């Protein structure tokens, strides 16, 4: 028992018949310049009829795999559950002269790069039986294999490798089969790659004066420190007392380095790195008042959230 779908390109209409279908793959791009003029309307048509949707790119494998991947990925406003596919075949003029070893290297690099760029999505590969048996050397298909063996019964591609989709016919339109038992099962699978959102930090300290914008990892941020305000509101009301900057890591452990800048133009030597863990540790830094210190520099190997407090905390 399985479900059926189709894959569409510019050869199909903008609104193909979806009767009996649970999913659709749509060609979005090719090489570094071609875009299927119908892809957006085909996607919208598929989603309007409740189909699980995927997008594929046809490569010109003499080009940079990352360059082509960026071109492809930039076309789509990706949504949770969208499936990402490399159409790995090369019988056309753009690819027939590319050495097979280069084609394999392109495939491996494309899949690795796109997965690192799109970790919340299933990233896999389409290829036919000839490419799988005679060109492939690493059995790398990313998160799933979509195998094409026109003329074989749906669900019987005749290979030993695990597969998820089978293109079993190209008679007028490419027809596909998925061995999962229902559209809901396929949708659940496609959504299973979504990474859980980082937990929202909860602070118990009182006297919160200001929350800082998120600080990305490996980014240098200079915050103003003014006696008449806070680092996020340097022109605010006068301080009633000392203030402390509190920083906590988000999603990963890391090391934080800070340094103070003086109005006369020089920076203090950076403080020794402080390691922050995900088990509740944080950096608490007193912000000098009544001095010529006007900025604090922050750099961390982990993303940070922070706030300013008027109460000294441990």
DAJONOR-V779550 format. One record per backbone hydrogen bond with DSSP energy under -0.5 kcal/mol. NH is the residue of the N-H (numbers start at 1). CO is the residue of the C=O. If there is no record, write none. Layout:
NH_CO + NH_CO
This chain:
3_178 + 5_176 + 6_23 + 7_174 + 8_25 + 12_9 + 16_13 + 21_18 + 22_4 + 23_4 + 24_52 + 25_6 + 26_54 + 27_8 + 28_56 + 29_56 + 30_34 + 31_58 + 33_30 + 34_30 + 36_28 + 39_36 + 42_38 + 43_39 + 44_40 + 45_41 + 46_42 + 47_43 + 48_44 + 49_45 + 49_46 + 50_47 + 51_46 + 52_22 + 54_24 + 55_83 + 56_26 + 57_85 + 58_29 + 59_57 + 59_87 + 61_59 + 63_60 + 68_64 + 69_65 + 70_66 + 71_67 + 72_68 + 73_69 + 74_70 + 75_72 + 76_73 + 78_76 + 82_79 + 83_53 + 84_122 + 85_55 + 86_124 + 87_57 + 87_85 + 88_86 + 88_126 + 89_87 + 95_92 + 96_92 + 98_95 + 103_99 + 104_100 + 105_101 + 106_102 + 107_103 + 108_104 + 109_105 + 110_106 + 111_107 + 112_108 + 113_109 + 114_110 + 115_111 + 116_112 + 117_113 + 118_114 + 121_118 + 124_84 + 124_122 + 125_141 + 125_144 + 126_86 + 127_146 + 129_148 + 132_128 + 133_129 + 134_130 + 135_131 + 136_131 + 141_139 + 143_123 + 144_141 + 146_125 + 147_145 + 147_165 + 148_127 + 149_147 + 149_167 + 151_168 + 152_149 + 156_153 + 164_145 + 165_145 + 166_177 + 167_147 + 168_166 + 168_175 + 169_175 + 172_170 + 173_171 + 174_7 + 175_169 + 176_5 + 177_166 + 178_3 + 179_164 + 186_182 + 187_183 + 188_184 + 189_185 + 190_186 + 191_187 + 192_188 + 192_189 + 193_190 + 194_191 + 209_308 + 210_308 + 212_306 + 215_304 + 216_214 + 218_300 + 219_216 + 221_298 + 223_221 + 223_296 + 224_231 + 225_294 + 229_226 + 230_233 + 233_230 + 236_233 + 239_227 + 243_287 + 244_309 + 245_285 + 246_244 + 246_307 + 247_283 + 248_305 + 250_303 + 254_276 + 256_274 + 257_299 + 259_297 + 261_295 + 262_266 + 263_292 + 265_262 + 268_260 + 271_258 + 274_256 + 276_254 + 283_247 + 284_282 + 285_245 + 285_283 + 287_243 + 288_286 + 294_261 + 295_261 + 296_223 + 297_259 + 298_221 + 299_257 + 301_255 + 304_215 + 305_248 + 307_246 + 308_210 + 309_244 + 310_207
